[in-house]
Amino acid sequence: MPVTSIDKDLEALTLTLTAEYDAEAKQVWELWANPRKLERWWGPPTYPCTFIEHDLSVGGEMLYKMVGDEQGDEHYGRWRILAVDSPNFIEIQDVFANDDGSPNDDLPSTRFEVMITERDGGHTRMQTVSFFGSLEAMEQMIEMGMVEGIEAAAGQIDAILAEG
Amino acid sequence: MELDGEEVDRLFHALADRTRRDILAQAMTGDHSVSALARRYPFSFAAVQKHVAVLEKAGLVTKQKHGREQRVVTNIQAIERARTLLDHFERLWVERLERFEAVLEEED
């Protein structure tokens, strides 16, 4: 598994993952910069993803859509690109979007940073840091986050919420 | 966790009151909203809310919003909750970063 370390800050509510890939930084970057590649890994296999808009520049935005392969339910998300430094750094605000692609700012959003560092011999480290605003925001995102498809059954979501 | 002098003062002040000790004990053993706690004591809602605020300032409890209710939970519970929620997002990212590798390898 490419992930080499995971760090959770339970007070600041941040999540940091570090992964190592046998590739050059520019190849790793390509998976963010090319929408046809990006959509192949961003969403889970049960929710095929399409990037409808893709502008990886500061102030640029992206719009993506995920469609459940069983129910055909559609979910939209919008990225606001806060910072870019090709091929090493991206900062993104990930917000829920409505069916017409407009952002839904009533729902909580997440900010995340991606740091890509090439090491010797064509190995590249990619670190992602997600910043969550509050426990309530995280809870609400998980409820909505059926889009992410990892907890496909509603019962599992309820179980997570009940654990608290 | 290290506490400075002022924080220690706030902690002892918070625990010096019998009602506040009781509220803390209630929060440790169950899930209580501020209004449910208020019904347990012969004081006004505002008075109980003040006690909760003193406990909160001392870092002993946190108020969490659940729909319209404000629940009082101890900070240990809040940290456990944070862990459970972050675990969820951790799984999501681990899977994502694994798919990332699969797409990357196909490019070779």
Chai-1 contact restraints between the chains, C-beta under 6 A:
chainA,res_idxA,chainB,res_idxB,connection_type,confidence,min_distance_angstrom,max_distance_angstrom,comment,restraint_id
A,P2,B,L97,contact,1.0,0.0,6.0,A-B,restraint_1
A,P2,B,E101,contact,1.0,0.0,6.0,A-B,restraint_2
A,V3,B,V94,contact,1.0,0.0,6.0,A-B,restraint_3
A,V3,B,L97,contact,1.0,0.0,6.0,A-B,restraint_4
A,I6,B,E90,contact,1.0,0.0,6.0,A-B,restraint_5
A,K8,B,L86,contact,1.0,0.0,6.0,A-B,restraint_6
A,L10,B,I79,contact,1.0,0.0,6.0,A-B,restraint_7
A,L10,B,A82,contact,1.0,0.0,6.0,A-B,restraint_8
A,L10,B,R83,contact,1.0,0.0,6.0,A-B,restraint_9
A,L15,B,L86,contact,1.0,0.0,6.0,A-B,restraint_10
A,L15,B,F89,contact,1.0,0.0,6.0,A-B,restraint_11
A,L17,B,W93,contact,1.0,0.0,6.0,A-B,restraint_12
A,A19,B,L97,contact,1.0,0.0,6.0,A-B,restraint_13
A,Y21,B,L104,contact,1.0,0.0,6.0,A-B,restraint_14
A,A23,B,L104,contact,1.0,0.0,6.0,A-B,restraint_15
A,L31,B,V103,contact,1.0,0.0,6.0,A-B,restraint_16
A,K37,B,V103,contact,1.0,0.0,6.0,A-B,restraint_17
A,R40,B,V103,contact,1.0,0.0,6.0,A-B,restraint_18
A,W41,B,R99,contact,1.0,0.0,6.0,A-B,restraint_19
A,W41,B,F100,contact,1.0,0.0,6.0,A-B,restraint_20
A,W41,B,V103,contact,1.0,0.0,6.0,A-B,restraint_21
A,L135,B,R81,contact,1.0,0.0,6.0,A-B,restraint_22
A,E136,B,K65,contact,1.0,0.0,6.0,A-B,restraint_23
A,M138,B,L85,contact,1.0,0.0,6.0,A-B,restraint_24
A,I142,B,H88,contact,1.0,0.0,6.0,A-B,restraint_25
A,E148,B,L92,contact,1.0,0.0,6.0,A-B,restraint_26
A,I150,B,R91,contact,1.0,0.0,6.0,A-B,restraint_27
A,I150,B,L92,contact,1.0,0.0,6.0,A-B,restraint_28
A,E163,B,T84,contact,1.0,0.0,6.0,A-B,restraint_29
A,G164,B,R81,contact,1.0,0.0,6.0,A-B,restraint_30
